[in-house]
Amino acid sequence: MRALYLVRHGQSVSNAVRRFQGMQDVPLSALGRRQAAAVGAALRGRAFAHVYASPLDRARRTAEIMVADRRVPLTLVEDLRELSLGDWEGRTVEEIRTLPGDPYTRWVRDPVENLPPGAEPLGAVQQRVLRAVEGIAAAHPDGEDVLVVAHGGVISAYLAHWLGLPLSGIWRLTLSNGSVSSVAPPRVLTVNETAHLAGVDGASGGAGLSP
């Protein structure tokens, strides 16, 4: 594998209302589908040997839209699924902020020490995404470019590994819906490229920290 291109899925219907989704299988919004098409157009000139995606609908559908007019194989990888947010899943950011002690703000400041009840530890998330990419790289030993479509949490955990960023600080990374980041391990080449989303209504990524 020469370079890995990491795409965060387009806006989901939960992203649109700042609702935590985590492992919930939530579809793309209309904006999310437009974002997926815009990413596909931006990457059309690049030859990818393979596309790998999280099995959750919002990532899988983004990948399908991106490569709809290209003959590129698509494989779903369970370890690319979004991190579980436990008891917060299905609740909005505003709801969590109103709980005693504002656990949302504490989670943003340090998601390791202030893990939502029942959520997946970030160390486990990072280990499984590294395992997934290791398997992907092993399948492409001849210097090919590979595309991965996944989620803000898992992409952040992966980038943090190569940037030397502690997991307690991963929300310092901004990853907008429909953004592209690229890595040629061990080098991080780009983070959160969004120029291709210009002109797509609401393309700022919209939902903030609500994986």
C-alpha positions as CSV (number, residue, x, y, z in Angstrom):
1,M,0.0,0.0,0.0
2,R,1.4,3.4,-1.0
3,A,-1.2,5.8,0.4
4,L,-4.4,5.4,2.4
5,Y,-7.1,7.9,1.7
6,L,-9.6,8.3,4.6
7,V,-13.0,9.7,4.0
8,R,-15.5,10.5,6.7
9,H,-19.0,9.6,5.6
10,G,-21.4,12.2,4.5
11,Q,-23.8,13.9,6.9
12,S,-26.2,11.4,8.5
13,V,-29.7,12.2,9.6
14,S,-28.4,12.1,13.2
15,N,-25.5,14.4,12.4
16,A,-28.0,16.9,11.1
17,V,-29.6,17.3,14.5
18,R,-26.5,16.8,16.6
19,R,-27.7,13.4,17.8
20,F,-25.1,10.8,19.0
21,Q,-25.3,7.7,16.9
22,G,-22.1,5.7,17.5
23,M,-23.0,2.1,16.6
24,Q,-26.5,3.0,15.6
25,D,-27.2,2.3,11.9
26,V,-28.3,5.7,10.7
27,P,-28.8,6.6,7.0
28,L,-27.3,9.6,5.1
29,S,-29.3,12.8,4.9
30,A,-29.9,14.4,1.5
31,L,-26.9,16.7,2.2
32,G,-24.9,13.6,3.1
33,R,-25.6,12.1,-0.3
34,R,-24.5,15.2,-2.1
35,Q,-21.3,15.3,0.0
36,A,-20.6,11.7,-1.0
37,A,-21.0,12.6,-4.7
38,A,-18.7,15.6,-4.3
39,V,-16.0,13.4,-2.7
40,G,-16.3,10.9,-5.5
41,A,-16.0,13.6,-8.1
42,A,-12.9,15.1,-6.4
43,L,-11.2,11.7,-6.3
44,R,-12.2,10.6,-9.8
45,G,-8.8,11.2,-11.2
46,R,-7.0,9.0,-8.7
47,A,-6.7,5.2,-9.3
48,F,-7.7,3.2,-6.2
49,A,-7.0,-0.5,-6.1
50,H,-9.8,-1.1,-3.6
51,V,-12.3,0.6,-1.4
52,Y,-12.9,-0.5,2.2
53,A,-15.8,0.8,4.3
54,S,-17.4,0.4,7.7
55,P,-20.5,-1.8,7.4
56,L,-22.7,0.9,9.0
57,D,-25.1,2.3,6.5
58,R,-23.9,5.9,6.5
59,A,-20.3,4.8,5.6
60,R,-21.3,2.0,3.2
61,R,-23.7,4.2,1.3
62,T,-21.1,7.0,1.1
63,A,-18.6,4.5,-0.4
64,E,-21.2,3.2,-2.9
65,I,-22.1,6.7,-4.1
66,M,-18.4,7.6,-4.5
67,V,-17.6,4.7,-6.7
68,A,-20.9,4.2,-8.5
69,D,-19.4,4.9,-11.9
70,R,-16.1,3.1,-11.3
71,R,-15.1,-0.5,-11.3
72,V,-13.5,-0.6,-7.9
73,P,-14.1,-3.5,-5.5
74,L,-15.8,-2.6,-2.2
75,T,-15.2,-4.6,0.9
76,L,-16.9,-4.0,4.3
77,V,-14.7,-4.3,7.3
78,E,-16.2,-4.7,10.8
79,D,-13.3,-3.1,12.6
80,L,-13.9,0.2,10.8
81,R,-17.3,0.6,12.5
82,E,-17.8,3.7,14.6
83,L,-17.0,3.7,18.3
84,S,-19.8,2.8,20.6
85,L,-21.0,5.7,22.7
86,G,-23.0,3.6,25.2
87,D,-25.8,5.3,27.0
88,W,-25.4,8.5,24.9
89,E,-26.5,6.9,21.6
90,G,-29.8,8.3,20.4
91,R,-29.5,11.4,22.6
92,T,-28.7,14.9,21.4
93,V,-25.7,17.0,22.4
94,E,-28.1,19.4,24.1
95,E,-29.6,16.6,26.2
96,I,-26.2,15.5,27.4
97,R,-25.1,19.0,28.2
98,T,-28.1,19.4,30.6
99,L,-27.1,16.4,32.7
100,P,-25.4,17.2,36.1
101,G,-21.8,18.4,35.6
102,D,-22.2,18.8,31.8
103,P,-20.6,15.5,30.8
104,Y,-20.5,16.5,27.2
105,T,-18.0,19.3,27.8
106,R,-15.9,17.0,30.1
107,W,-15.9,14.4,27.3
108,V,-14.7,16.9,24.7
109,R,-11.9,18.0,27.0
110,D,-10.8,14.4,27.8
111,P,-12.7,11.5,26.2
112,V,-10.4,9.0,27.9
113,E,-11.1,10.0,31.5
114,N,-14.7,11.0,30.8
115,L,-16.0,8.1,28.8
116,P,-19.8,7.9,28.3
117,P,-21.4,5.2,30.4
118,G,-21.1,1.9,28.6
119,A,-19.0,3.3,25.8
120,E,-16.1,1.6,24.0
121,P,-12.7,2.7,25.4
122,L,-10.7,4.7,22.9
123,G,-7.7,2.5,23.3
124,A,-9.8,-0.4,22.1
125,V,-11.0,1.7,19.1
126,Q,-7.5,2.6,18.1
127,Q,-6.3,-1.0,18.4
128,R,-9.0,-2.3,16.1
129,V,-8.6,0.4,13.5
130,L,-4.9,-0.2,13.4
131,R,-5.5,-3.9,13.1
132,A,-7.9,-3.2,10.2
133,V,-5.5,-1.0,8.3
134,E,-2.7,-3.5,8.9
135,G,-4.8,-6.2,7.2
136,I,-5.7,-3.8,4.4
137,A,-2.0,-2.9,3.8
138,A,-1.0,-6.6,3.8
139,A,-3.6,-7.1,1.0
140,H,-1.9,-4.5,-1.1
141,P,1.9,-5.1,-1.1
142,D,2.6,-3.5,-4.5
143,G,2.4,0.2,-3.7
144,E,-1.2,0.8,-4.5
145,D,-3.5,3.6,-3.3
146,V,-6.4,2.5,-1.2
147,L,-9.6,4.3,-0.1
148,V,-11.2,3.8,3.3
149,V,-14.7,5.3,4.1
150,A,-15.4,5.3,7.9
151,H,-16.3,7.6,10.8
152,G,-15.0,10.6,12.6
153,G,-14.1,8.6,15.8
154,V,-12.2,5.8,14.1
155,I,-10.4,8.0,11.7
156,S,-9.4,10.4,14.5
157,A,-8.0,7.4,16.5
158,Y,-6.0,6.3,13.5
159,L,-4.6,9.7,12.7
160,A,-3.7,10.2,16.4
161,H,-1.5,7.2,16.3
162,W,0.7,8.5,13.5
163,L,0.6,12.1,14.8
164,G,1.7,11.1,18.2
165,L,-1.4,12.7,19.7
166,P,-2.7,11.2,23.0
167,L,-6.2,9.7,22.8
168,S,-7.2,12.2,25.5
169,G,-6.7,15.0,22.8
170,I,-8.2,13.4,19.7
171,W,-11.1,15.8,19.5
172,R,-8.5,18.5,18.7
173,L,-8.7,17.0,15.2
174,T,-11.5,18.4,13.1
175,L,-12.9,15.8,10.6
176,S,-15.9,17.2,8.7
177,N,-18.5,15.1,7.0
178,G,-17.2,14.3,3.5
179,S,-13.6,15.3,4.4
180,V,-10.6,13.5,3.0
181,S,-7.4,12.8,5.0
182,S,-4.4,10.9,3.7
183,V,-1.6,8.8,5.2
184,A,1.5,7.1,3.8
185,P,2.5,5.4,7.1
186,P,4.2,6.6,9.1
187,R,3.6,10.0,7.5
188,V,0.3,11.9,7.8
189,L,0.0,13.8,4.5
190,T,-3.3,15.7,4.8
191,V,-6.0,16.1,7.4
192,N,-9.6,17.2,6.8
193,E,-9.4,18.3,3.2
194,T,-12.8,19.9,2.3
195,A,-12.2,22.2,-0.7
196,H,-14.2,19.7,-2.8
197,L,-17.3,20.5,-0.7
198,A,-17.4,24.2,-1.8
199,G,-20.9,24.9,-3.1
200,V,-22.5,22.0,-1.3
201,D,-25.1,23.5,1.0
202,G,-24.2,23.2,4.7
203,A,-20.9,21.5,3.8
204,S,-19.1,22.5,7.0
205,G,-19.7,19.2,8.6
206,G,-22.5,20.5,10.7
207,A,-22.8,18.2,13.7
208,G,-19.7,19.0,15.6
209,L,-18.5,16.3,18.1
210,S,-21.3,13.8,17.8
211,P,-19.9,10.6,16.2
